[in-house]
Each structure stands twice: as C-alpha cells, then as structure tokens.
Amino acid sequence: MRGSRRAETVGGPAEWEVMKRPQPRTFPVTVSHLPLVRCEICGQTIAHRQGKAGEVLTEHYSRSHPEVLRTETADG
C-alpha cells in the first residue's frame, strides 16, 4: 500500500497509514448590517463602516473613475 509503513506488533505485522493534514475550514461570511452608498456615476452599491462613506467613495472613484477626480481638482 502506498504511503503506509509496516510495524511489528506482538500479534504480528500491522499496517500503519501516514495521516494527512486536515484541510483548514473556511466558513462563508455574510455581511448584512453595513450601511450602503451608491456611486452617482456607475450606480454601484458600496458597503462601508459607519462614518467611513467618504473614504470608501473616494477609493472607488480613484479606482473606477479617476478622470472625474482629476477634473474636479483642476477646476476647484
């Protein structure tokens, strides 16, 4: 048998199998109680922690709509 070892016991030879490591368990996480904001340009809904809507929207705009941020800072 592949991956096994023989060991001598009082009653005779015994088969030993090498134990495999258990796979780490992952559990699905559902986020259901975070406040939401919506992007005015693409309409994407974005979840944020309480009081962090501005940071989350700025990050979204910098990744998805960088041209809007450049235009507003150049005009202002």
Secondary structure, 3 states (H helix, E strand, C coil): CCCEEEEEECCEEEEEECCCCCCCCCCCCCCCCCCEEECCCCCCEEECCCCCHHHHHHHHHHHHCHHHHHHHHHHC
